[in-house]
Amino acid sequence: MSETYDKLKSILLEKSVRTGEFTLASGATSDLYIDCRVTALDPVGARLIGQLGWHAVHERIQSEGLEIDAIGGMTMGADPISLAVGMTSAMEHPDEMIQVFNIRKEPKVHGRGKQIEGNFKSGDQVVVVDDVITTGGSTLQAIDVIEAAGGVVKFALVLVDREEGGRAAIEARGIPVVSLYSRSTLLNA
């Protein structure tokens, strides 16, 4: 897995990591901007995310004896990550395959008025996904929506933890966080 880890890190650094002065979704300013969507929507990046993400999820399933039904998070950042992990689960362990869903920022105002789309139902045990966590706000929002719909969040899978308090905020809710990279590991700080 270290070769896969290094390849994905290289793509993240090339396509997704920028330094400068940026205003983040939280309103805070930062010297680092990470747009994981560019990597997650790259065919090679998506394949590598699927492999590393499924490895991390499967390892946790095995070590804790979990049953996971589905994986997903807030659209748009979580969508390609969730799909890549779900597809890899189907290819590598069809008997443990996990379904994929996404969460709209607001419920639809037409049709069935759903906020969670895809393969999710009340009672599902799920992995919540986020591309990047800073404060943890969008991940916590996803957790709230999942729990309100009757889902049980077993842990969070995050592509990059910016190491700015998000992990602590999510874990304070009793949801463990598994991150593939952190600011430190990504930038070798």
C-alpha positions as CSV (number, residue, x, y, z in Angstrom):
1,M,0.0,0.0,0.0
2,S,2.9,2.4,0.5
3,E,3.4,2.7,-3.3
4,T,-0.3,3.5,-3.7
5,Y,-0.1,6.0,-0.8
6,D,2.9,7.7,-2.4
7,K,1.3,7.9,-5.8
8,L,-1.9,9.4,-4.4
9,K,0.1,11.9,-2.3
10,S,2.0,13.0,-5.4
11,I,-1.3,13.6,-7.3
12,L,-2.8,15.5,-4.3
13,L,0.3,17.7,-4.1
14,E,0.3,18.4,-7.9
15,K,-3.4,18.9,-8.4
16,S,-5.1,19.8,-5.1
17,V,-2.7,21.6,-2.7
18,R,-2.1,25.3,-3.0
19,T,-0.3,27.8,-0.8
20,G,-1.1,31.5,-0.5
21,E,-3.9,33.4,1.3
22,F,-7.3,31.8,1.2
23,T,-10.7,32.1,2.8
24,L,-12.0,28.7,3.8
25,A,-15.6,27.5,3.9
26,S,-15.6,28.2,7.7
27,G,-14.7,31.8,7.0
28,A,-11.3,31.5,8.5
29,T,-8.2,32.4,6.5
30,S,-5.4,30.0,5.8
31,D,-2.1,29.8,4.0
32,L,-3.1,26.4,2.7
33,Y,-5.9,25.4,0.3
34,I,-6.7,21.8,-0.5
35,D,-9.2,21.1,-3.2
36,C,-9.4,17.3,-3.1
37,R,-12.2,17.2,-5.8
38,V,-9.6,17.8,-8.5
39,T,-7.7,14.7,-7.4
40,A,-10.9,12.6,-6.6
41,L,-12.3,13.4,-10.1
42,D,-9.0,12.4,-11.8
43,P,-9.4,8.7,-13.0
44,V,-6.0,7.7,-11.5
45,G,-6.6,9.7,-8.3
46,A,-10.1,8.1,-7.9
47,R,-8.7,4.6,-8.4
48,L,-6.0,5.2,-5.7
49,I,-8.5,6.8,-3.3
50,G,-10.7,3.8,-3.8
51,Q,-7.9,1.4,-3.0
52,L,-6.6,3.3,0.0
53,G,-10.0,4.2,1.3
54,W,-11.4,0.7,1.0
55,H,-8.2,-0.7,2.7
56,A,-8.8,1.7,5.6
57,V,-12.5,0.9,5.9
58,H,-12.0,-2.8,5.5
59,E,-9.2,-2.8,8.1
60,R,-11.5,-1.1,10.6
61,I,-14.4,-3.5,9.8
62,Q,-12.1,-6.4,10.4
63,S,-10.4,-5.1,13.6
64,E,-13.7,-4.0,15.2
65,G,-16.0,-6.6,13.9
66,L,-18.2,-3.9,12.3
67,E,-21.0,-4.4,9.7
68,I,-21.1,-1.5,7.4
69,D,-24.0,-1.1,5.0
70,A,-23.2,2.1,3.2
71,I,-20.7,5.0,2.7
72,G,-21.4,8.6,1.9
73,G,-21.3,12.3,2.9
74,M,-22.1,15.8,1.9
75,T,-22.2,16.5,-1.8
76,M,-19.9,17.4,-3.6
77,G,-16.7,16.7,-1.8
78,A,-17.6,13.2,-0.5
79,D,-19.3,12.0,-3.7
80,P,-16.4,10.8,-5.8
81,I,-14.6,9.4,-2.7
82,S,-17.6,7.4,-1.5
83,L,-18.2,6.0,-5.0
84,A,-14.5,5.1,-5.4
85,V,-14.5,3.3,-2.1
86,G,-17.8,1.5,-2.8
87,M,-16.6,0.4,-6.2
88,T,-13.4,-1.0,-4.8
89,S,-15.3,-2.8,-2.1
90,A,-17.4,-4.5,-4.8
91,M,-14.3,-5.5,-6.8
92,E,-12.1,-6.7,-3.9
93,H,-14.7,-8.1,-1.5
94,P,-18.1,-8.6,-3.2
95,D,-19.4,-10.4,0.0
96,E,-18.6,-7.2,2.0
97,M,-19.6,-4.7,-0.6
98,I,-20.9,-1.4,0.7
99,Q,-23.5,0.8,-0.9
100,V,-23.0,4.5,-1.7
101,F,-25.2,7.5,-0.9
102,N,-24.8,11.3,-0.9
103,I,-26.3,14.1,1.1
104,R,-27.8,17.2,-0.4
105,K,-27.1,20.5,1.5
106,E,-30.9,21.0,1.7
107,P,-33.8,18.6,1.1
108,K,-35.2,18.6,-2.4
109,V,-38.2,20.9,-2.7
110,H,-39.9,18.7,-5.2
111,G,-40.5,14.9,-5.7
112,R,-40.0,13.0,-2.5
113,G,-38.2,15.9,-0.7
114,K,-35.2,13.7,0.1
115,Q,-32.0,15.0,1.5
116,I,-30.1,11.7,1.3
117,E,-29.9,10.2,-2.2
118,G,-28.8,6.8,-3.3
119,N,-28.4,3.6,-1.4
120,F,-29.3,4.5,2.2
121,K,-32.2,3.4,4.5
122,S,-33.0,3.9,8.1
123,G,-31.1,1.5,10.3
124,D,-28.0,1.4,8.1
125,Q,-24.6,1.4,9.7
126,V,-22.5,3.8,7.7
127,V,-19.2,5.4,7.2
128,V,-19.5,9.2,6.8
129,V,-17.0,10.7,4.3
130,D,-15.4,14.1,3.8
131,D,-12.7,15.2,1.5
132,V,-11.1,17.7,3.8
133,I,-11.8,18.5,7.4
134,T,-10.8,21.8,9.0
135,T,-13.3,22.6,11.7
136,G,-15.3,19.4,11.1
137,G,-18.5,21.5,10.3
138,S,-19.6,19.8,7.1
139,T,-18.8,16.3,8.5
140,L,-20.9,17.1,11.6
141,Q,-23.7,18.4,9.4
142,A,-23.6,15.1,7.5
143,I,-23.7,13.1,10.7
144,D,-26.7,15.1,11.9
145,V,-28.6,14.4,8.6
146,I,-27.7,10.7,8.7
147,E,-28.7,10.3,12.3
148,A,-32.0,12.2,11.8
149,A,-32.8,9.7,9.0
150,G,-32.2,6.8,11.3
151,G,-28.6,5.9,10.2
152,V,-25.9,4.9,12.6
153,V,-22.5,6.5,11.9
154,K,-19.7,4.1,12.9
155,F,-16.8,6.3,11.9
156,A,-15.6,9.0,9.5
157,L,-13.3,8.5,6.6
158,V,-11.5,11.7,5.6
159,L,-9.1,12.1,2.7
160,V,-7.1,15.0,4.3
161,D,-7.3,16.3,7.9
162,R,-6.0,19.8,8.0
163,E,-5.2,19.4,11.7
164,E,-7.1,22.5,12.7
165,G,-9.5,21.0,15.2
166,G,-12.0,19.1,13.0
167,R,-10.9,15.7,14.2
168,A,-11.4,16.7,17.8
169,A,-14.8,18.2,17.1
170,I,-16.0,15.0,15.3
171,E,-14.5,12.7,17.9
172,A,-16.2,14.7,20.6
173,R,-19.5,13.4,19.1
174,G,-18.2,9.9,19.7
175,I,-17.4,9.3,16.0
176,P,-13.8,8.1,15.4
177,V,-12.0,9.7,12.5
178,V,-9.8,7.8,10.0
179,S,-7.8,10.1,7.8
180,L,-5.7,8.9,4.8
181,Y,-3.5,12.0,5.0
182,S,-3.0,14.9,7.4
183,R,-1.5,18.3,6.8
184,S,1.7,17.0,8.4
185,T,1.9,13.8,6.3
186,L,0.9,15.5,3.1
187,L,3.5,18.4,3.5
188,N,6.0,16.3,5.5
189,A,5.9,18.9,8.3
